[in-house]
Structures are given as C-alpha cells and as structure tokens.
C-alpha cells in the first residue's frame, strides 16, 4: 500500500497558515479543524514549514503567554520532511518513527498534494491487516 491509497480515502485537503500569522490565530485554526499541524506556505504557495502542537507547546514552555503573540515563522519547523504518493506505508512509518514526528506533507514536483498523519498511517495499516486476516480466514474455511 502507498501514500496515494491514504489520500484516496481521506482526501487531499491541507490546512495551511502563513509565516506572518500569529501563533494564537494558528492555534485557533488547529482547534477549529481538530488537527495537530498546519503546513506553512509562502505567498506563492510553496511549503516553507510546518507548525504542530508540539512546536506550540515548546514555544509556550520557553516564553509563556507571550508565545501566543509570536509569529508562525518564529515557531515553525523549517526543515520539512515530506513524502510522495508513491512511497509505501512502511517507508512513511519509518520516517515518522526515526524523526519523531506525526505529520508528513505529501509533495511531488514542488506541489503540495496532501498531508498524512501517524493516525492516518496506523488506521490504514490496521484496515490492511484486518483485510488480510479476513482473506486468510475465508481461505482456511473454504479449504475444509
């Protein structure tokens, strides 16, 4: 299974914010959309970062309430790791585990195609495992 299979199921909508947006506004956006991260895009739509709940927690721990007034560019992760629609679920799980993050933008030829979360990956893998178990169970029952 590949990242494309996840996007076919969940869709390709990506919640984005700008680098000049306030952390407070972005936190409200994350809460409104019930998501854990937003992609940061420049005026031309290029991905320049990602801001996650973890980034927000770190900046609040370091700066207190004042952190909410800061701009996204001061908080975001600039070294964005990404994946492609052709990457396997196993490859994506490995990247997420090794790098200890939970969201990967899907980028191909410089274009943002979607985003996958660890929840998406785990759900897809569980669905796949259940399907395999069902097929094996049916095979065993049919061969009796």
TORBA-705767 format. One record per atom (N, C-alpha, C): residue number from 1; x, y, z. Coordinates in Angstrom, 3 decimals, padded with zeros to 6 digits. Layout:
// TORBA-705767
pt k:NUM; c1:X; c2:Y; c3:Z
...
// end
This chain:
// TORBA-705767
pt k:1; c1:000.837; c2:-001.184; c3:000.000
pt k:1; c1:000.000; c2:000.000; c3:000.000
pt k:1; c1:000.885; c2:001.252; c3:000.000
pt k:2; c1:000.331; c2:002.304; c3:-000.576
pt k:2; c1:001.091; c2:003.533; c3:-000.764
pt k:2; c1:000.356; c2:004.750; c3:-000.195
pt k:3; c1:001.071; c2:005.848; c3:-000.094
pt k:3; c1:000.504; c2:007.101; c3:000.409
pt k:3; c1:-000.717; c2:007.495; c3:-000.412
pt k:4; c1:-000.683; c2:007.253; c3:-001.716
pt k:4; c1:-001.822; c2:007.572; c3:-002.572
pt k:4; c1:-003.097; c2:006.897; c3:-002.081
pt k:5; c1:-002.978; c2:005.679; c3:-001.572
pt k:5; c1:-004.140; c2:004.962; c3:-001.055
pt k:5; c1:-004.756; c2:005.686; c3:000.143
pt k:6; c1:-003.919; c2:006.257; c3:000.983
pt k:6; c1:-004.416; c2:007.032; c3:002.126
pt k:6; c1:-005.130; c2:008.282; c3:001.624
pt k:7; c1:-004.515; c2:008.991; c3:000.680
pt k:7; c1:-005.116; c2:010.225; c3:000.170
pt k:7; c1:-006.438; c2:009.961; c3:-000.541
pt k:8; c1:-006.555; c2:008.815; c3:-001.186
pt k:8; c1:-007.816; c2:008.464; c3:-001.845
pt k:8; c1:-008.935; c2:008.340; c3:-000.819
pt k:9; c1:-008.595; c2:007.854; c3:000.357
pt k:9; c1:-009.572; c2:007.663; c3:001.423
pt k:9; c1:-009.862; c2:008.963; c3:002.172
pt k:10; c1:-008.828; c2:009.670; c3:002.574
pt k:10; c1:-009.021; c2:010.844; c3:003.429
pt k:10; c1:-009.168; c2:012.147; c3:002.664
pt k:11; c1:-008.737; c2:012.165; c3:001.420
pt k:11; c1:-008.797; c2:013.392; c3:000.633
pt k:11; c1:-007.468; c2:014.125; c3:000.673
pt k:12; c1:-007.384; c2:015.180; c3:-000.098
pt k:12; c1:-006.114; c2:015.897; c3:-000.215
pt k:12; c1:-006.148; c2:017.305; c3:000.374
pt k:13; c1:-007.202; c2:017.617; c3:001.123
pt k:13; c1:-007.276; c2:018.937; c3:001.743
pt k:13; c1:-006.140; c2:019.106; c3:002.749
pt k:14; c1:-005.492; c2:020.276; c3:002.683
pt k:14; c1:-004.414; c2:020.583; c3:003.611
pt k:14; c1:-004.707; c2:021.935; c3:004.244
pt k:15; c1:-004.691; c2:021.978; c3:005.547
pt k:15; c1:-004.877; c2:023.243; c3:006.254
pt k:15; c1:-003.529; c2:023.937; c3:006.299
pt k:16; c1:-003.516; c2:025.186; c3:005.842
pt k:16; c1:-002.272; c2:025.950; c3:005.768
pt k:16; c1:-002.390; c2:027.250; c3:006.545
pt k:17; c1:-001.248; c2:027.791; c3:006.865
pt k:17; c1:-001.166; c2:029.100; c3:007.502
pt k:17; c1:000.024; c2:029.826; c3:006.886
pt k:18; c1:000.130; c2:031.104; c3:007.171
pt k:18; c1:001.238; c2:031.890; c3:006.654
pt k:18; c1:002.294; c2:032.151; c3:007.704
pt k:19; c1:003.502; c2:032.459; c3:007.291
pt k:19; c1:004.592; c2:032.675; c3:008.246
pt k:19; c1:004.385; c2:033.912; c3:009.119
pt k:20; c1:003.607; c2:034.866; c3:008.657
pt k:20; c1:003.360; c2:036.086; c3:009.430
pt k:20; c1:002.150; c2:036.007; c3:010.331
pt k:21; c1:001.453; c2:034.891; c3:010.285
pt k:21; c1:000.267; c2:034.695; c3:011.125
pt k:21; c1:000.707; c2:034.552; c3:012.579
pt k:22; c1:-000.150; c2:034.946; c3:013.498
pt k:22; c1:000.201; c2:034.807; c3:014.915
pt k:22; c1:000.037; c2:033.350; c3:015.349
pt k:23; c1:000.790; c2:032.982; c3:016.368
pt k:23; c1:000.670; c2:031.643; c3:016.929
pt k:23; c1:-000.742; c2:031.450; c3:017.470
pt k:24; c1:-001.302; c2:032.483; c3:018.100
pt k:24; c1:-002.658; c2:032.384; c3:018.652
pt k:24; c1:-003.677; c2:032.071; c3:017.560
pt k:25; c1:-003.589; c2:032.759; c3:016.429
pt k:25; c1:-004.525; c2:032.515; c3:015.323
pt k:25; c1:-004.359; c2:031.105; c3:014.774
pt k:26; c1:-003.131; c2:030.642; c3:014.713
pt k:26; c1:-002.873; c2:029.298; c3:014.199
pt k:26; c1:-003.370; c2:028.239; c3:015.174
pt k:27; c1:-003.220; c2:028.466; c3:016.453
pt k:27; c1:-003.744; c2:027.540; c3:017.458
pt k:27; c1:-005.268; c2:027.468; c3:017.340
pt k:28; c1:-005.908; c2:028.605; c3:017.144
pt k:28; c1:-007.366; c2:028.605; c3:016.955
pt k:28; c1:-007.749; c2:027.796; c3:015.705
pt k:29; c1:-006.972; c2:027.940; c3:014.638
pt k:29; c1:-007.212; c2:027.202; c3:013.399
pt k:29; c1:-007.076; c2:025.694; c3:013.628
pt k:30; c1:-005.999; c2:025.296; c3:014.315
pt k:30; c1:-005.800; c2:023.870; c3:014.620
pt k:30; c1:-006.974; c2:023.329; c3:015.428
pt k:31; c1:-007.421; c2:024.109; c3:016.395
pt k:31; c1:-008.547; c2:023.699; c3:017.238
pt k:31; c1:-009.832; c2:023.615; c3:016.419
pt k:32; c1:-010.098; c2:024.611; c3:015.597
pt k:32; c1:-011.302; c2:024.644; c3:014.770
pt k:32; c1:-011.373; c2:023.448; c3:013.827
pt k:33; c1:-010.240; c2:023.100; c3:013.237
pt k:33; c1:-010.188; c2:021.993; c3:012.279
pt k:33; c1:-009.949; c2:020.642; c3:012.959
pt k:34; c1:-009.693; c2:020.673; c3:014.272
pt k:34; c1:-009.439; c2:019.465; c3:015.051
pt k:34; c1:-008.273; c2:018.661; c3:014.472
pt k:35; c1:-007.161; c2:019.366; c3:014.229
pt k:35; c1:-005.962; c2:018.751; c3:013.657
pt k:35; c1:-004.755; c2:019.096; c3:014.514
pt k:36; c1:-003.650; c2:018.403; c3:014.266
pt k:36; c1:-002.451; c2:018.580; c3:015.078
pt k:36; c1:-001.348; c2:019.381; c3:014.424
pt k:37; c1:-001.523; c2:019.754; c3:013.142
pt k:37; c1:-000.462; c2:020.500; c3:012.463
pt k:37; c1:-001.043; c2:021.225; c3:011.256
pt k:38; c1:-000.375; c2:022.305; c3:010.886
pt k:38; c1:-000.724; c2:023.053; c3:009.682
pt k:38; c1:000.553; c2:023.288; c3:008.883
pt k:39; c1:000.423; c2:023.215; c3:007.582
pt k:39; c1:001.547; c2:023.484; c3:006.693
pt k:39; c1:001.692; c2:024.998; c3:006.570
pt k:40; c1:002.931; c2:025.477; c3:006.599
pt k:40; c1:003.198; c2:026.908; c3:006.449
pt k:40; c1:003.625; c2:027.143; c3:005.004
pt k:41; c1:002.891; c2:028.060; c3:004.347
pt k:41; c1:003.156; c2:028.323; c3:002.934
pt k:41; c1:003.448; c2:029.805; c3:002.730
pt k:42; c1:004.343; c2:030.080; c3:001.776
pt k:42; c1:004.654; c2:031.470; c3:001.461
pt k:42; c1:003.580; c2:032.052; c3:000.533
pt k:43; c1:003.756; c2:033.286; c3:000.113
pt k:43; c1:002.769; c2:033.971; c3:-000.728
pt k:43; c1:002.549; c2:033.290; c3:-002.074
pt k:44; c1:003.499; c2:032.471; c3:-002.503
pt k:44; c1:003.391; c2:031.768; c3:-003.782
pt k:44; c1:002.859; c2:030.347; c3:-003.617
pt k:45; c1:002.559; c2:029.952; c3:-002.384
pt k:45; c1:002.022; c2:028.623; c3:-002.116
pt k:45; c1:003.057; c2:027.558; c3:-001.836
pt k:46; c1:004.332; c2:027.938; c3:-001.852
pt k:46; c1:005.395; c2:026.964; c3:-001.579
pt k:46; c1:005.421; c2:026.611; c3:-000.091
pt k:47; c1:005.676; c2:025.344; c3:000.196
pt k:47; c1:005.785; c2:024.880; c3:001.582
pt k:47; c1:007.124; c2:025.356; c3:002.146
pt k:48; c1:007.049; c2:026.135; c3:003.232
pt k:48; c1:008.271; c2:026.641; c3:003.870
pt k:48; c1:008.420; c2:026.175; c3:005.307
pt k:49; c1:007.412; c2:025.455; c3:005.793
pt k:49; c1:007.485; c2:024.972; c3:007.161
pt k:49; c1:006.237; c2:024.202; c3:007.540
pt k:50; c1:006.246; c2:023.752; c3:008.774
pt k:50; c1:005.081; c2:023.096; c3:009.354
pt k:50; c1:005.043; c2:023.491; c3:010.818
pt k:51; c1:003.852; c2:023.738; c3:011.333
pt k:51; c1:003.710; c2:024.068; c3:012.749
pt k:51; c1:002.770; c2:023.045; c3:013.366
pt k:52; c1:003.237; c2:022.435; c3:014.430
pt k:52; c1:002.471; c2:021.366; c3:015.074
pt k:52; c1:002.187; c2:021.733; c3:016.525
pt k:53; c1:001.338; c2:020.943; c3:017.134
pt k:53; c1:001.037; c2:021.132; c3:018.557
pt k:53; c1:002.329; c2:021.091; c3:019.375
pt k:54; c1:003.223; c2:020.215; c3:019.008
pt k:54; c1:004.489; c2:020.089; c3:019.714
pt k:54; c1:005.302; c2:021.381; c3:019.634
pt k:55; c1:005.329; c2:022.012; c3:018.446
pt k:55; c1:006.026; c2:023.298; c3:018.293
pt k:55; c1:005.419; c2:024.350; c3:019.217
pt k:56; c1:004.103; c2:024.369; c3:019.283
pt k:56; c1:003.408; c2:025.355; c3:020.116
pt k:56; c1:003.720; c2:025.120; c3:021.597
pt k:57; c1:003.686; c2:023.877; c3:022.023
pt k:57; c1:003.984; c2:023.556; c3:023.429
pt k:57; c1:005.395; c2:024.002; c3:023.795
pt k:58; c1:006.350; c2:023.724; c3:022.910
pt k:58; c1:007.739; c2:024.111; c3:023.187
pt k:58; c1:007.890; c2:025.614; c3:023.341
pt k:59; c1:007.261; c2:026.378; c3:022.452
pt k:59; c1:007.421; c2:027.835; c3:022.494
pt k:59; c1:006.698; c2:028.419; c3:023.709
pt k:60; c1:005.579; c2:027.829; c3:024.097
pt k:60; c1:004.877; c2:028.294; c3:025.302
pt k:60; c1:005.702; c2:027.971; c3:026.543
pt k:61; c1:006.308; c2:026.787; c3:026.565
pt k:61; c1:007.149; c2:026.415; c3:027.706
pt k:61; c1:008.322; c2:027.384; c3:027.856
pt k:62; c1:008.863; c2:027.833; c3:026.726
pt k:62; c1:010.025; c2:028.731; c3:026.761
pt k:62; c1:009.652; c2:030.194; c3:026.976
pt k:63; c1:008.462; c2:030.613; c3:026.520
pt k:63; c1:008.115; c2:032.035; c3:026.530
pt k:63; c1:006.834; c2:032.380; c3:027.265
pt k:64; c1:006.158; c2:031.390; c3:027.782
pt k:64; c1:004.908; c2:031.650; c3:028.482
pt k:64; c1:003.840; c2:032.207; c3:027.560
pt k:65; c1:002.940; c2:032.951; c3:028.140
pt k:65; c1:001.794; c2:033.519; c3:027.421
pt k:65; c1:002.220; c2:034.384; c3:026.230
pt k:66; c1:003.359; c2:034.984; c3:026.324
pt k:66; c1:003.889; c2:035.843; c3:025.253
pt k:66; c1:004.055; c2:035.088; c3:023.933
pt k:67; c1:004.204; c2:033.782; c3:024.011
pt k:67; c1:004.396; c2:032.958; c3:022.814
pt k:67; c1:003.224; c2:033.073; c3:021.840
pt k:68; c1:002.024; c2:033.270; c3:022.365
pt k:68; c1:000.843; c2:033.354; c3:021.505
pt k:68; c1:000.866; c2:034.580; c3:020.599
pt k:69; c1:001.634; c2:035.590; c3:020.983
pt k:69; c1:001.744; c2:036.808; c3:020.173
pt k:69; c1:002.835; c2:036.683; c3:019.102
pt k:70; c1:003.642; c2:035.665; c3:019.198
pt k:70; c1:004.734; c2:035.482; c3:018.242
pt k:70; c1:004.174; c2:035.081; c3:016.887
pt k:71; c1:005.004; c2:035.202; c3:015.857
pt k:71; c1:004.591; c2:034.809; c3:014.515
pt k:71; c1:004.964; c2:033.346; c3:014.244
pt k:72; c1:004.223; c2:032.739; c3:013.358
pt k:72; c1:004.443; c2:031.345; c3:012.995
pt k:72; c1:005.884; c2:031.116; c3:012.547
pt k:73; c1:006.466; c2:032.054; c3:011.802
pt k:73; c1:007.845; c2:031.879; c3:011.301
pt k:73; c1:008.851; c2:031.680; c3:012.434
pt k:74; c1:008.519; c2:032.181; c3:013.634
pt k:74; c1:009.415; c2:032.069; c3:014.787
pt k:74; c1:009.260; c2:030.738; c3:015.524
pt k:75; c1:008.246; c2:029.987; c3:015.165
pt k:75; c1:007.897; c2:028.775; c3:015.901
pt k:75; c1:007.973; c2:027.520; c3:015.029
pt k:76; c1:007.687; c2:027.677; c3:013.749
pt k:76; c1:007.538; c2:026.536; c3:012.839
pt k:76; c1:008.826; c2:025.724; c3:012.691
pt k:77; c1:008.647; c2:024.507; c3:012.255
pt k:77; c1:009.764; c2:023.666; c3:011.865
pt k:77; c1:010.038; c2:023.976; c3:010.399
pt k:78; c1:011.233; c2:024.488; c3:010.118
pt k:78; c1:011.578; c2:024.893; c3:008.749
pt k:78; c1:012.114; c2:023.750; c3:007.897
pt k:79; c1:012.742; c2:022.791; c3:008.543
pt k:79; c1:013.309; c2:021.655; c3:007.823
pt k:79; c1:012.212; c2:020.608; c3:007.643
pt k:80; c1:011.373; c2:020.825; c3:006.644
pt k:80; c1:010.198; c2:019.987; c3:006.448
pt k:80; c1:010.572; c2:018.693; c3:005.730
pt k:81; c1:010.273; c2:017.592; c3:006.363
pt k:81; c1:010.389; c2:016.287; c3:005.727
pt k:81; c1:009.066; c2:016.044; c3:005.019
pt k:82; c1:009.120; c2:015.386; c3:003.885
pt k:82; c1:007.892; c2:015.118; c3:003.148
pt k:82; c1:007.951; c2:013.722; c3:002.560
pt k:83; c1:006.855; c2:013.323; c3:001.957
pt k:83; c1:006.793; c2:012.042; c3:001.277
pt k:83; c1:006.124; c2:012.258; c3:-000.068
pt k:84; c1:006.052; c2:011.184; c3:-000.850
pt k:84; c1:005.417; c2:011.214; c3:-002.168
pt k:84; c1:004.272; c2:010.218; c3:-002.188
pt k:85; c1:003.386; c2:010.370; c3:-003.143
pt k:85; c1:002.243; c2:009.460; c3:-003.234
pt k:85; c1:002.677; c2:008.025; c3:-003.507
pt k:86; c1:003.848; c2:007.858; c3:-004.065
pt k:86; c1:004.345; c2:006.516; c3:-004.395
pt k:86; c1:005.090; c2:005.846; c3:-003.247
pt k:87; c1:005.341; c2:006.573; c3:-002.161
pt k:87; c1:006.007; c2:005.978; c3:-001.003
pt k:87; c1:005.083; c2:004.952; c3:-000.357
pt k:88; c1:005.675; c2:003.879; c3:000.149
pt k:88; c1:004.875; c2:002.855; c3:000.826
pt k:88; c1:004.536; c2:003.301; c3:002.240
pt k:89; c1:003.509; c2:002.681; c3:002.788
pt k:89; c1:003.103; c2:002.964; c3:004.164
pt k:89; c1:004.253; c2:002.621; c3:005.112
pt k:90; c1:004.958; c2:001.540; c3:004.851
pt k:90; c1:006.093; c2:001.150; c3:005.698
pt k:90; c1:007.191; c2:002.206; c3:005.676
pt k:91; c1:007.484; c2:002.753; c3:004.497
pt k:91; c1:008.504; c2:003.811; c3:004.389
pt k:91; c1:008.102; c2:005.040; c3:005.192
pt k:92; c1:006.841; c2:005.419; c3:005.095
pt k:92; c1:006.344; c2:006.596; c3:005.817
pt k:92; c1:006.396; c2:006.357; c3:007.323
pt k:93; c1:006.002; c2:005.161; c3:007.755
pt k:93; c1:006.054; c2:004.842; c3:009.185
pt k:93; c1:007.484; c2:004.933; c3:009.708
pt k:94; c1:008.426; c2:004.452; c3:008.928
pt k:94; c1:009.824; c2:004.501; c3:009.339
pt k:94; c1:010.308; c2:005.951; c3:009.461
pt k:95; c1:009.999; c2:006.780; c3:008.474
pt k:95; c1:010.408; c2:008.192; c3:008.516
pt k:95; c1:009.816; c2:008.882; c3:009.743
pt k:96; c1:008.542; c2:008.636; c3:010.008
pt k:96; c1:007.881; c2:009.257; c3:011.156
pt k:96; c1:008.498; c2:008.780; c3:012.473
pt k:97; c1:008.783; c2:007.499; c3:012.560
pt k:97; c1:009.346; c2:006.942; c3:013.792
pt k:97; c1:010.765; c2:007.432; c3:014.035
pt k:98; c1:011.605; c2:007.360; c3:013.020
pt k:98; c1:013.004; c2:007.770; c3:013.156
pt k:98; c1:013.121; c2:009.254; c3:013.499
pt k:99; c1:012.293; c2:010.080; c3:012.862
pt k:99; c1:012.384; c2:011.529; c3:013.056
pt k:99; c1:011.486; c2:012.060; c3:014.168
pt k:100; c1:010.662; c2:011.188; c3:014.745
pt k:100; c1:009.786; c2:011.534; c3:015.860
pt k:100; c1:008.834; c2:012.672; c3:015.542
pt k:101; c1:008.154; c2:012.570; c3:014.404
pt k:101; c1:007.070; c2:013.498; c3:014.137
pt k:101; c1:005.864; c2:012.756; c3:013.596
pt k:102; c1:004.735; c2:013.448; c3:013.628
pt k:102; c1:003.462; c2:012.784; c3:013.375
pt k:102; c1:002.757; c2:013.243; c3:012.110
pt k:103; c1:003.366; c2:014.160; c3:011.366
pt k:103; c1:002.729; c2:014.666; c3:010.146
pt k:103; c1:003.752; c2:014.786; c3:009.030
pt k:104; c1:003.362; c2:014.351; c3:007.837
pt k:104; c1:004.232; c2:014.457; c3:006.662
pt k:104; c1:003.437; c2:015.059; c3:005.501
pt k:105; c1:003.856; c2:016.218; c3:005.029
pt k:105; c1:003.235; c2:016.733; c3:003.805
pt k:105; c1:003.592; c2:015.811; c3:002.638
pt k:106; c1:002.682; c2:015.697; c3:001.709
pt k:106; c1:002.900; c2:014.906; c3:000.502
pt k:106; c1:003.207; c2:015.913; c3:-000.611
pt k:107; c1:004.455; c2:015.895; c3:-001.087
pt k:107; c1:004.902; c2:016.876; c3:-002.077
pt k:107; c1:005.496; c2:016.150; c3:-003.280
pt k:108; c1:005.021; c2:016.535; c3:-004.461
pt k:108; c1:005.567; c2:015.985; c3:-005.699
pt k:108; c1:005.781; c2:017.115; c3:-006.690
pt k:109; c1:006.991; c2:017.145; c3:-007.235
pt k:109; c1:007.376; c2:018.177; c3:-008.200
pt k:109; c1:007.062; c2:019.575; c3:-007.670
pt k:110; c1:007.331; c2:019.778; c3:-006.396
pt k:110; c1:007.145; c2:021.069; c3:-005.764
pt k:110; c1:005.706; c2:021.417; c3:-005.426
pt k:111; c1:004.782; c2:020.518; c3:-005.705
pt k:111; c1:003.365; c2:020.785; c3:-005.455
pt k:111; c1:002.864; c2:019.978; c3:-004.258
pt k:112; c1:002.155; c2:020.663; c3:-003.358
pt k:112; c1:001.577; c2:020.025; c3:-002.182
pt k:112; c1:000.351; c2:019.221; c3:-002.593
pt k:113; c1:000.407; c2:017.915; c3:-002.376
pt k:113; c1:-000.666; c2:017.011; c3:-002.791
pt k:113; c1:-001.586; c2:016.601; c3:-001.646
pt k:114; c1:-001.118; c2:016.786; c3:-000.407
pt k:114; c1:-001.888; c2:016.386; c3:000.755
pt k:114; c1:-000.990; c2:016.314; c3:001.967
pt k:115; c1:-001.502; c2:015.744; c3:003.028
pt k:115; c1:-000.718; c2:015.538; c3:004.245
pt k:115; c1:-001.196; c2:014.237; c3:004.882
pt k:116; c1:-000.264; c2:013.485; c3:005.443
pt k:116; c1:-000.629; c2:012.264; c3:006.164
pt k:116; c1:-000.146; c2:012.381; c3:007.603
pt k:117; c1:-000.967; c2:011.872; c3:008.493
pt k:117; c1:-000.613; c2:011.869; c3:009.910
pt k:117; c1:-000.340; c2:010.436; c3:010.340
pt k:118; c1:000.256; c2:010.297; c3:011.499
pt k:118; c1:000.517; c2:008.960; c3:012.025
pt k:118; c1:-000.809; c2:008.220; c3:012.230
pt k:119; c1:-001.853; c2:008.962; c3:012.586
pt k:119; c1:-003.175; c2:008.355; c3:012.738
pt k:119; c1:-003.684; c2:007.780; c3:011.424
pt k:120; c1:-003.479; c2:008.522; c3:010.334
pt k:120; c1:-003.881; c2:008.035; c3:009.012
pt k:120; c1:-003.136; c2:006.753; c3:008.671
pt k:121; c1:-001.840; c2:006.753; c3:008.939
pt k:121; c1:-000.985; c2:005.611; c3:008.604
pt k:121; c1:-001.377; c2:004.385; c3:009.429
pt k:122; c1:-001.589; c2:004.580; c3:010.715
pt k:122; c1:-001.961; c2:003.460; c3:011.584
pt k:122; c1:-003.332; c2:002.919; c3:011.186
pt k:123; c1:-004.300; c2:003.801; c3:010.943
pt k:123; c1:-005.634; c2:003.362; c3:010.531
pt k:123; c1:-005.552; c2:002.555; c3:009.242
pt k:124; c1:-004.806; c2:003.052; c3:008.282
pt k:124; c1:-004.680; c2:002.353; c3:007.009
pt k:124; c1:-004.035; c2:000.978; c3:007.207
pt k:125; c1:-003.008; c2:000.929; c3:008.038
pt k:125; c1:-002.313; c2:-000.350; c3:008.294
pt k:125; c1:-003.228; c2:-001.331; c3:009.024
pt k:126; c1:-004.023; c2:-000.834; c3:009.983
pt k:126; c1:-004.968; c2:-001.713; c3:010.685
pt k:126; c1:-006.031; c2:-002.250; c3:009.727
pt k:127; c1:-006.554; c2:-001.385; c3:008.862
pt k:127; c1:-007.537; c2:-001.824; c3:007.868
pt k:127; c1:-006.942; c2:-002.900; c3:006.966
pt k:128; c1:-005.688; c2:-002.696; c3:006.563
pt k:128; c1:-004.997; c2:-003.651; c3:005.711
pt k:128; c1:-004.823; c2:-004.994; c3:006.424
pt k:129; c1:-004.431; c2:-004.937; c3:007.690
pt k:129; c1:-004.226; c2:-006.157; c3:008.482
pt k:129; c1:-005.538; c2:-006.909; c3:008.672
pt k:130; c1:-006.625; c2:-006.176; c3:008.937
pt k:130; c1:-007.932; c2:-006.815; c3:009.094
pt k:130; c1:-008.369; c2:-007.498; c3:007.795
pt k:131; c1:-008.107; c2:-006.835; c3:006.664
pt k:131; c1:-008.467; c2:-007.415; c3:005.380
pt k:131; c1:-007.663; c2:-008.709; c3:005.138
pt k:132; c1:-006.376; c2:-008.682; c3:005.431
pt k:132; c1:-005.538; c2:-009.865; c3:005.260
pt k:132; c1:-006.037; c2:-011.009; c3:006.138
pt k:133; c1:-006.395; c2:-010.703; c3:007.374
pt k:133; c1:-006.894; c2:-011.730; c3:008.292
pt k:133; c1:-008.210; c2:-012.316; c3:007.782
pt k:134; c1:-009.072; c2:-011.466; c3:007.249
pt k:134; c1:-010.355; c2:-011.930; c3:006.708
pt k:134; c1:-010.128; c2:-012.867; c3:005.508
pt k:135; c1:-009.209; c2:-012.483; c3:004.623
pt k:135; c1:-008.907; c2:-013.315; c3:003.452
pt k:135; c1:-008.354; c2:-014.672; c3:003.896
pt k:136; c1:-007.436; c2:-014.663; c3:004.849
pt k:136; c1:-006.855; c2:-015.927; c3:005.334
pt k:136; c1:-007.911; c2:-016.802; c3:006.021
pt k:137; c1:-008.791; c2:-016.170; c3:006.788
pt k:137; c1:-009.849; c2:-016.904; c3:007.475
pt k:137; c1:-010.785; c2:-017.573; c3:006.436
pt k:138; c1:-011.150; c2:-016.792; c3:005.425
pt k:138; c1:-012.005; c2:-017.331; c3:004.362
pt k:138; c1:-011.327; c2:-018.473; c3:003.621
pt k:139; c1:-010.023; c2:-018.342; c3:003.394
pt k:139; c1:-009.257; c2:-019.374; c3:002.707
pt k:139; c1:-009.255; c2:-020.681; c3:003.523
pt k:140; c1:-009.003; c2:-020.536; c3:004.810
pt k:140; c1:-008.967; c2:-021.716; c3:005.697
pt k:140; c1:-010.336; c2:-022.375; c3:005.751
pt k:141; c1:-011.390; c2:-021.583; c3:005.863
pt k:141; c1:-012.744; c2:-022.140; c3:005.929
pt k:141; c1:-013.135; c2:-022.816; c3:004.619
pt k:142; c1:-012.708; c2:-022.246; c3:003.511
pt k:142; c1:-013.055; c2:-022.810; c3:002.194
pt k:142; c1:-012.289; c2:-024.091; c3:001.903
pt k:143; c1:-011.147; c2:-024.281; c3:002.535
pt k:143; c1:-010.337; c2:-025.464; c3:002.251
pt k:143; c1:-010.683; c2:-026.649; c3:003.143
pt k:144; c1:-011.654; c2:-026.511; c3:003.982
pt k:144; c1:-012.046; c2:-027.614; c3:004.885
pt k:144; c1:-012.912; c2:-028.611; c3:004.206
// end
